[in-house]
Amino acid sequence: MEYYWLDIAKKLQALAQSGLAYSNNQYDTERYEELRNISADIMAKYTDIEVKTIKDLFCNETGYQTPKVDIRGVVFRDHKILMVREKLDGAWALPGGWADIGLTPGEVAAKETKEEAGLVVKPTKLLAIYDKKCHPHPPSPFHVYKIFIMCEIIGGTAAAGLETSDVGFFGLNELPELSVERNTESQLRTMFEYHKNTYKEALFD
């Protein structure tokens, strides 16, 4: 219940965005715009972020609102997992990012791994599709699905990219400080389970 206000704000924003997408008269449009403003006011009230900034980040999409999709490449070498240090927060995460229009989930995992870690990989197996709200991530203004895909190294050399400052492989008992916005310790432990048991079925939620 700690972040109940955030759930309310996100639901109001989604309703307003959908209403604006399908409204066919001025009166309904005005009501949905006001609903969107209320959602931004709630976010601003509880985060101390200016309403204008909230609107720019939180209320800038059109059309029916759907969850965002975050894709992570899971790569092992010598029984250690590949991680990159994020420039944004200085902590470590599996290579990945938002899904790209026109690319399959596997293609996104390969692209992000090359861009962030310098390695060329081949996607081999879907491991998990998680709803971010069901895991111990920090609260987010967006509803996010996280997709974890096992990948095999086929080339390249480990090197940091534009959004990363370092690259490394870590054992289960030597994990670095994690970027919990992107991945949690429990999720990484699950990835190690997949490394040990390649027949383990994919997880969801």
N, C-alpha and C positions, 0 to 999 in steps of 0.2 A: 504493500500500500504506500510505500515511501514515495514512489514516483507516479502515484495515481493521476496527479495533475498533468503529467507528461502524456499519459495514455489518453486523457480527455482532449488535450490540445491536438494530438495527432489525429484522433477520430474526427474532431471538428474540422481540421484542415482537410482531411480526405473527403468528408461530406461536402464541404464548400467547393473544393476543386471539381468534384464530380458534378455538383449542381451547376457550376459555371460552365462546364463543358456541354451540358444538355439543356440548359435553360433557354427558353424561346420567347421570354418577355422581359421587359426592363425591370418590373417590380421584383420578380424572382431573382434576377441578376443582382440587384441591389442588396437583397436579403442575403444571398450567398457571399457577396463581397463583405458584408458586415460580419457574417459568421467567420470568414477567413481572418478578418481583423481581430475578432475576439480570440481566435486561436493564437495569433501572433502576440497579442497582449498578455495572454497567459504565459507563453514562453518567456517573454521579456520580464514579466513580474518575478518568475522563479529562477531566472538565470542571470539577471543583471546585465543582459545584452540589450543594446538599443533596439527599439521596435523596427527601425529601418533595416538594420542588419538582419534581424529575424526574417523580415519579409523578403529580403534579397536571397536568403539561403533556404528558407523554409516554405515560402509561398510563391516560388517562381516558376512552378510547373503548370502545365495545362493538360486537359484531357482527364480521363478516368485514372485515378491514382492507384498504382500497384506497388508492391514491395520492390525495393532496390535489390540487386543481386551482386554479392561480393564473392569472387572466386579465388581460391588459394591452391597453389601448386604444392604437392607433398612429394619431396624428393629425398631419397636416402642414398648415402654412400658410406660404405664400411660401417653399417648399422647406426649411422648418425644422420640426423635430419638437417636439411638445408634451411638456414634462416638468414634474413637480411636485417641490417640496422636501419630503421626508418629515420630520415632526416627530420621529419616533423616533430617527433617526440624523443628521439635518441634511443628508443627501445627496439626490441627484436620481434620479427614476425615472419611467417611463411610468405614467400613471394606471392603477390596477388594484388587485386584491385577490383574496381567496378567492372561488370560485364560490358563489353563493347557491342554496339549494333553491328550486325553482319558477321560476327564471329561466333562459333560454337563455344560452349563452356570449355571444352578441351583446348581449343585454339587460344582462348583467353589465358588459360593456365600456362600454356607454353610461351605465349607472348610476354606475359608478366615475368616469368622466370628468366627469360632472356634479357629483358630490359632491366630488371632489378638485380639479377645475380650473374649475368653473363653466360649462363649455361643454356645449351640447346637441349630440349627435352621432348620426349614423346609421351603424351597422355596415355595411360594404360587402364585405369579403373576409377569409377566413381566410388568414393568412400563414404561421404556423408553430405546430406543437405540439412542444415540446421536453421532454425528460426532464432535469430539473435536474441530475442526477448526471453527465450527459454534457457539462456546460458549466462554465466556471470560476467557479462560485459558491462561497461559503463552505460548509463542511459543514453539513448540516441533519439534525435528528432525524427528519424526515419524508421520505417519498418523494413528490416533487412533479412534476406535469406543469404546464408553463407554456404557455398559449395566447395568441398574439399576433393581434389582429384589427384590420385597417385600418378607420378610421372617418372619416366626412366631417362637418365642422362645419355645422350647420344653424341654430344660434342660440346664445343665451347670451352671457355676458361672462366673460372670464378672471378668475378669483378663487380664492384659496386656500379650503380647506374645513377641517373639524374635524381631519383627520389631516395636513394639509399647511400649510406656512407661506409658500409662494411658488409662482408659476406662471411659466413662461417657454417661449419657442420657441428652439431652438438648431440651428445648422448642424452639419454633420458634423465640421468642424474646430474647433468651439468648444464641445464638450460639457463640462458642468460635472462636479464630483465626483460619481461615480455611486454609488447604493445598490446594490452588487453582490449583495446578498441578493436583490434584485428584478430587476435587469437588468445585463447585462455590455456592455462596449464592443463586443465582436464581434457580439452580438445587435443592438445599435443600428445598427451598420454594415450588417447584413443588412436592417434595416428601411428604411434609406436606399436600398438596392438595389431594394426593392419599390417605393419611391416613383418611382424612375427607370424601372423596367420593370414596368408593371402586369400584364403577362402572365406574369410569373415564377410558376412553380408553387409551391404550398405545401410547406414543409419539415416533416420530422418527426424525432424523436429528436435 
